[in-house]
């Protein structure tokens, strides 16, 4: 999948309802997880990505800074994220607890 032609989301579109369950792709276009929500604090916004598991069962949430993801829509208007982190690297992140 060539993400260069995809439209980046604007800040008004970065909401839980738009991002929930969107796939996240790593540097080799492999799916590394799915977005389960946003984590906002006074200082920053992070994106919670569920990694591992099957059909959402047994997935482990990790927190990635919003700046470390490109959030966009493809030519079919489907939202997805792209990160430079691989699935193996994300697996080493601490589990996010809300």
N, C-alpha and C positions, 0 to 999 in steps of 0.2 A: 504494500500500500504506500503510495507516494503522498505524504502529508503536506508537501510544499504548496499544493493548490487548495488546501482546506482553509476555511475561514476561521480565524481566531474568535473566540467568544469575547464579547465586551464585558466590562465589569458588572453591568446590570444582569447579565446572564449567569453569573457565577453564584448559583443558588443550589440548595440541597435538592429541590424538586427537579431542576434541569440536569444536575450532575449525577443524581442517584442511579446506580447500576451501570454507569457508562464504563466501557472497557478502557483499560490503560495499556498502552503498548510501549515496549522497551526499545533499546537502540537497534535491535535487529528485526523490528516489527513483530516480535512475538508478544502475545498478550501476557502481561505480567500480573494482572489483577483487575479488580472492578472497584469503582468509587462507591463508597457506602455513605459518604457525607462530608460535611465541612466541620472543622474545629476552629472556632474563632476565639481569640483572646484580645485584650486591649492592645497588645503589641503586634500581633500577626494573625494571619489566617493560614491554616493547614488543610490538607485534603487527606481524608482517611481512605486508604486503599486496602481492600480485603485481598490477601494473597493466599494461595494454596486452596485446599478444599476442593469439593466437587459440588456444583450447583448450589454454592453458598453454604454447604454443610462442611464444617471443619475449617473454614477460612479463618485466617488470623489478621486482624486489623493492624496496619502500621500507619504512621503519620508522616506525610511528606509536605515540605513547605510549598505553598502555592506557586512561588517563583521557580520551583524545580519541575513544574509541569507546563506543557503547552496544552491548553484546553481549546478544542476546535470542533467544527462541524464538517462532515464530509459532504460529498456531492449529493448524497441521499438525505442530507439534513440531520444525520445521526451524530450525536455528541460523543466525543472520545477524548482521551488524554494521551500525551506522549511524554515520556521521561527518558533521561539518559541512564537511569538505574536499571540494572538487569533483575530478573526474578531472583537469582541467587543473592544479589546484593540486598534487595528488599527483604529477603528472608532473614538477614542478619540484623535488621532494624528491631528495636525493642517493640514489644506489643503495645499498641495504643489502648489505653483505658480512659474512657470518657468520664 
